[in-house]
């Protein structure tokens, strides 16, 4: 298709757009054909300048290249590949490019360390051009060379390289070359290990979870410490001379014809369908209130209030008491947590904190505790706690001063609770709940302390605001 004059092409080589002005083998070469142009001008003989009296003795010779260069690994993963940020500052006196022309900027790239400084563009991975508008002044740049992980060889090392543009790299044009050092973490992320197809020669130290299908012919010398999960189908004909020291944990399916003389120490996990008539006090998990009626002056006393307890639990079982008004009081419900101690009792105290308007508390309240385990979630496959129980509930009321009467503790309508209420039988003779003291104080003495011993008590849990004051606060036992 032809070409523009060579001096015009040479000029555009310096500006980075040379291929627009000559046949380069691309699809748009047909559009590069030069159109005819006519120029009309009048020739004049130029005036010759007079020579200076003192010409310079030596022409100016450009100095050696100067500049500071750094590089940093900014990405390394199988997904993102390798990213290397190269930065240069105060680049001056660039050498001529490999094309023989003045440099118009610099290239930065990643290169195999085994390659010499005499390399081509095919050797430069992730090459980036930084064009300098004016090479007679200091220039700075920053470029990121990105290389896909599959273009790299895990067994090889790589360098960051900078050379004068345009053209290939040469000993004269390479301005910077330093090794790219990957950390172990970066190398593992860039070249992750593939799982081995063949198993290892050495077996694992931990045995498999499933036993072998065929037993060994010879028994082991030492008996197993734990019994097998499934009992033998046929019992031995002769009983052992000496009974085992520890009884079996699970009872037999069929009861013995003759009852044993001594009762078992531990009760069964599931209660019998028909209750016994022997008057036993062991009634499973129960909810207990210190009183089912409290005068308002006692209710706003942080040392009194109403004590909420669940007994018969396993140590460490956490329960939640939901206290809610049921007679349109200006009070929001509160949820209080407690954890069972060694004695199986989880308890907390609820009392009012709004001493400015105590009448807001007067009314009926319900106390509910969600059930735990199989008793509350029949058919669930989740692990149940050691003691399971259904939902528990009780009620108490806050009355005006002088309207209180002595009474038993709050009721328990959970399936495992009693029908008579909680442990409120320690009230004092002058009304209100207490510990049985006869000090004659208004509203009774201290609350009954059933369950775990009282360590630190803290207030403020579950406080609910109404108007300008808080209505509920709690103090929680610590075992």
DAZI-V144285 format. One record per helix or strand of 2 or more residues. SS is the DSSP state (hx for helix, st for strand). FROM is the first residue (numbers start at 1). LEN is the number of residues. If there is no record, write none. Layout:
((SS,FROM,LEN) (SS,FROM,LEN))
//
This chain:
((hx,6,10) (hx,18,4) (hx,29,4) (st,66,12) (st,81,12) (st,105,8) (st,125,7) (st,139,9) (hx,149,3) (st,158,8) (st,174,6) (hx,184,7) (st,286,4) (st,293,3) (hx,296,4) (st,306,6) (st,318,8) (st,334,6) (st,346,7) (hx,355,7) (st,363,7) (hx,373,3) (st,392,8) (st,465,2) (st,469,2) (st,472,5))
//
